Amino acid sequence: MKSGVLVAKVYSFLHVTTNYLAFPAYAFGPSMIPTLHPSGNVVLAERISKLSRGDVVVFQSPEDPNKLPTKRVVGLEGDSVSFVVDPGKNHESRTIVVPKGHVWVEGDYTQNSRDSRSFGPVPYALIQGRLLWRVWPFQDFGPIGPPTTT
């Protein structure tokens, strides 16, 4: 009986923590170089803070709900965002106003990123969490902050 209660408490704690507070995630791919390693980082994401410009978020892809990309918040609802449509091919730029209930996200390595420039603003409802820490590999352990220059 005691072990059953302990298991229930542990399960409840894990459920509340991962569904409402923080959770581990795996972020990989070249779009967030140099902030994240292209071969992958295990990161800790949290669900409770208000988003700010510059935050790195993990979200459900508007194009494929089975994918959870990681990008940086560049614009919040009501912001005017100017961007180069396809940085690798031309210099055509556009400006949009981020609609209410949405954010504009872009990869740090814009020449190799599929982001809001491709699929538009991301609804807040698709944001799964804000990345706080890189936890693996250990040599990369530390907080996730503003983009760095290479």
C-alpha positions in Angstrom: 0.0 0.0 0.0 2.8 2.5 0.9 4.6 1.8 -2.3 1.5 2.4 -4.3 1.0 5.8 -2.6 4.6 6.7 -3.3 4.3 5.8 -7.0 1.1 7.8 -7.2 2.8 10.8 -5.6 5.8 10.6 -7.9 3.6 10.2 -11.0 1.5 13.2 -9.9 4.6 15.3 -9.3 6.0 14.4 -12.7 2.7 15.1 -14.4 2.2 18.5 -12.9 5.9 19.5 -13.5 6.1 18.4 -17.2 2.6 19.6 -18.1 2.4 22.9 -16.3 5.9 24.0 -15.3 8.9 22.7 -17.2 10.0 19.8 -19.4 13.0 18.5 -21.2 13.1 18.8 -25.0 15.5 17.9 -27.8 16.5 20.7 -30.1 18.5 20.0 -33.3 19.1 21.3 -36.8 21.1 24.1 -38.3 18.6 27.0 -38.0 19.6 28.0 -34.5 23.4 28.0 -35.0 25.3 29.3 -33.0 22.8 29.3 -30.1 22.1 25.5 -30.4 24.3 22.8 -31.9 23.0 21.4 -35.2 23.5 17.8 -34.1 21.3 18.5 -31.1 21.0 19.8 -27.5 18.9 18.5 -24.7 17.3 21.6 -23.3 15.0 22.5 -20.4 11.9 24.5 -21.4 9.4 26.2 -19.1 5.7 26.9 -19.6 4.9 29.7 -17.2 6.7 32.9 -18.2 5.3 35.6 -20.4 7.2 35.7 -23.8 9.6 38.5 -24.7 11.4 39.4 -27.8 14.6 37.4 -27.9 13.3 34.3 -26.1 13.9 31.0 -27.8 10.8 28.9 -27.9 9.7 25.4 -28.9 6.4 25.2 -30.6 4.1 22.9 -32.6 4.8 23.5 -36.3 1.9 25.2 -38.1 2.8 23.1 -41.1 3.3 19.7 -39.5 1.8 19.2 -36.0 4.2 16.3 -35.4 7.2 18.6 -35.5 8.4 20.8 -32.7 10.8 23.4 -34.1 12.9 25.7 -32.0 13.2 29.4 -33.0 13.7 32.9 -31.5 10.8 35.3 -30.9 11.5 38.3 -33.1 8.1 40.0 -32.8 5.1 40.1 -30.4 1.5 40.8 -31.2 1.2 44.4 -32.6 4.9 44.7 -33.5 6.0 45.7 -37.0 8.5 43.2 -38.3 10.7 43.7 -41.4 12.3 40.7 -42.9 14.1 39.5 -46.0 11.9 36.9 -47.7 14.6 34.6 -48.9 18.1 35.7 -47.6 19.9 33.1 -49.6 18.5 34.1 -53.0 17.5 37.8 -53.0 17.1 40.9 -50.9 13.4 41.4 -51.2 12.1 42.6 -47.9 8.6 42.9 -46.4 7.1 44.4 -43.3 4.1 42.9 -41.5 2.3 43.7 -38.2 2.1 40.6 -36.0 -1.6 39.9 -35.4 -3.1 39.6 -31.9 -2.5 36.3 -30.3 0.6 35.5 -32.4 4.4 35.8 -32.3 6.9 36.1 -35.2 9.7 33.6 -34.9 13.0 33.2 -36.9 16.0 31.0 -36.7 19.3 32.6 -35.6 20.9 31.3 -38.8 18.4 32.9 -41.2 19.9 31.5 -44.4 19.0 28.0 -43.3 15.8 28.4 -41.3 12.2 27.6 -42.0 10.3 30.0 -39.8 7.7 32.7 -39.8 9.1 34.0 -43.1 7.8 30.7 -44.6 4.7 29.9 -42.5 3.7 33.3 -41.1 3.0 34.3 -37.5 2.7 31.5 -34.9 -0.4 31.4 -32.6 0.4 31.6 -28.9 -1.6 28.3 -28.6 1.1 26.4 -30.5 4.0 27.6 -28.2 5.0 24.7 -26.0 7.6 26.5 -23.9 10.5 28.9 -23.6 14.0 27.4 -23.5 15.9 28.1 -20.4 19.0 25.9 -20.3 21.1 23.7 -22.5 21.7 20.6 -20.3 23.4 18.2 -22.8 26.1 17.9 -24.0 27.7 18.9 -20.8 30.2 21.2 -22.4 27.3 23.3 -23.7 25.6 23.4 -20.2 24.2 26.8 -19.4 21.5 29.4 -19.9 20.1 30.2 -23.3 20.4 33.9 -23.9 20.5 36.3 -26.8 22.0 35.3 -30.1 25.8 35.2 -30.2 27.9 36.2 -33.2 30.4 33.9 -34.7 
